[in-house]
Amino acid sequence: MAESTLNVFRRDDCGKGAARALRRREMIPAVFYGKGLETCSLSVDPKELKKALATEAGLNTLIRLHGDGPFDDKVVIVKDIQRNALSRQFLHADFQAIDLTKKAILLVPVKLVGKAVGEKSGGILQVIVKELEIRCLPSEVPPFIEINVAPLEIGDSIHVADIVFPSGVESTHEENFAVVSVAAPAKEEVEGEQEAGAAATEGAAEAKTGD
């Protein structure tokens, strides 16, 4: 996996006021933490952070921090990031230090390939989850998990047990965990409801006649 670098700056001031002051300087607050490491409050240039994450791995990009503190030269992933609901600009980031020699649990997006046979028959492709939780070495995290949906007929589903994961990557989900399925056309459901309603009306009319 590609590795990015990012300059960060240690800060001692905390709180909402300090965060607002940082953003006025076009910086954002962040925090660095990791097992056995000192937790530090940081400031970072959101434009540089965006550039560091501009890889096919996205938020799973390995980032090597540079700065004056215990975080210097540590490899991290962005464990959490807050954005403005409207502008989508970064507001805050959490950097978690990781051990490159130990497996980590991460979320990876699902990438669907092909058009399901059931869709061509009027079925509706239902994506149950857009991300899968996996376990692997940080250097082996795939940018996505590819799933071929082309063979799916109406009523079919793809479960975790059906997915071929890259070498060295395993899922943390149960094998029967459903990821994607093809549902029957909505029109058929409406027609079924109409037929049921007509049958009920007819039954009520017959009962009234019998009285």
N, C-alpha and C positions, 0 to 999 in steps of 0.2 A: 504493500500500500504506500502511496505517496505521502510524504511528510512535509508539512509547512512550518514556517517559523513565524514568531510573533513577538514583538517588543511590548512588554508590559511594565507598569510602574507601581511600586508599593505606595500605599497611602494609609494614613493614620486616622483621617476624619471619616466618620460614618454617619448614617442617618439620611433622612429625606432631603434635608437642606443641603448636605454635602453632595448628594447625588444630583440635585438640580444644578448646583454650581458646576459640577463636572460637565453636565450636558450642555451648559451654556458655553463651555470651552470646547465643545464638540468632542468630548470624551464620554465614556460610560463607565459605571462602576462594575467591578467583577470580583470574584472570590476564587482563591486557589486553595485546594485541600487534597489530602491523600493519606493513605494509611501510614502512620508513623511520621508524618510530616507536619510542620507548623502551618496552621491555617492563616492565610494572609488576605487582606483586602487590597484590591488592585484597581488601577484605572487603565483603560485601553482605548485606543482609537477604533471606533466602530468600522471605519472604512478599511483599516488594516485587518480587522477581524473578518470582515466580509471577504476580503481578498484571500485570507488564509483558508477560508472554508470553500473557496471556489474550485473544488475538485469533485470528481465523480462520487467521492465518498460522502460529501456534504458534512453533516454534523458529526459523522464518524471519522472525519479527517484527523490524523495524528498531528498534533501541533507541538513543536518544541519552543518553550518559552525562553525569552532572554530578558534579563533585568537584574537589578540589584536586590537580591534576597534569596531565600531558600528554594525559590521556584526556578532559579536560573538553570537553564539547560535541562529542565524536567520536561518529559513528554506527557502531554495531557490530551484529553478529549473534552469537547464541550458537553457537559452532562445536562445542562439546562440553559435555555436562553429565553429572555423575555423580549417581546416586540411590542411596538405601538400597534394597537388594533386597526388603525386606519392606514398609517403610512408604512407599517411593517418594518420600521427602523428598529435597530437593536437598542434595548434599554438597559439590559443587565445580562451578565454571563457567569456561569459557574464552570470553572476548570477543574477537572478531576485528574490527578496524577495517576498514571497507570504503569504497571510493570510489564514490559514488553515480553518477558519470559513466561508470564502466566496468562491463562485463558480468562477472558472477560465476557460479561453478558451485555449484549447491545441490541438495539432495535435496528432492523434493516428493512427498507421499503420493498414491497412486492412489485414485480414488473410482469404484467400479463402479456403473453405473446399469442397471436392468432385470433381468429374469430370463431366462437363456439358454433358447432353444427346446430345446436338448439336455438341459437340466436337467429339463424337463417330461417328457422321454422316458426319464428315469432316469439321465442322465449326471451326472458329478460336475464341478462348476466348480473348476478349479485355479488359484489365484492364485500365479503364479510369483514375482513381486516386488510388494511393497507400496509401494515408493517408486521414483521415476524421477529420474535425474540430469539436470538441465537447465542451460542457460546463458542468462542474460538480465540486463538491468539490475536492480539491487536493488529499484528502485521498481516493477518490473513482475513480480515473483515471484508466481505464482498460489498460492492457498491449497491447491489440489489439481489433479490432472489427471483430468478426467472421461472415462470410457470406457464406452460403451454395449455391453453384452454380450448384449443381447436377441437379435440375429440368429444367435448361435453355435449350430451343430449339433454333435452328438457328433463329435469328431475335429477340430473347428475350433480355430484359435488367433488371437489378436490380437497382431500384432507392432508395433514402434515405427513402422514405415512406415504402418500403418493408423490411427494416432492423429492427430487434428487438434489441434495445440498452439495455445494462444492467440497472438495477434499479438505478435511480438517475442521469443517463447520458442522455443528449439530444444533438441532432445535431444542428449546426448553419446553415446548408445548407438548401436550398429550398427542399421541399418534392419531386419534380420532378427531382432533381439533379441525373444524372446517374452515377453509380459507376463501373459497369461491364456489358458487353454484349457479345453475341455470334454472330459473323458476318458470312455471307455466305462464302463458300470455295473460295479461290482466283481463283481456276481452273474454277469455274463457271463464274467468272467475265471475265477471259481471253476468254473462249468459247463464251461468250456473245459479247465481243468486236470483235472476229473473225467473228461471224455470222453477226454482224452489218456491218463489213467491206466488207464481201462477198456480202451482199445485196446491198450495195452502189456501188460496182464494177459492179454487174449485172445490176443495174439500169442505170449506166453510159453507159454500153455496149448496152442496149436496146435503150437508147436515141440516141446513135451514129448510130445504125442501122436504126432508124426511120428517121434520117437526110438523 
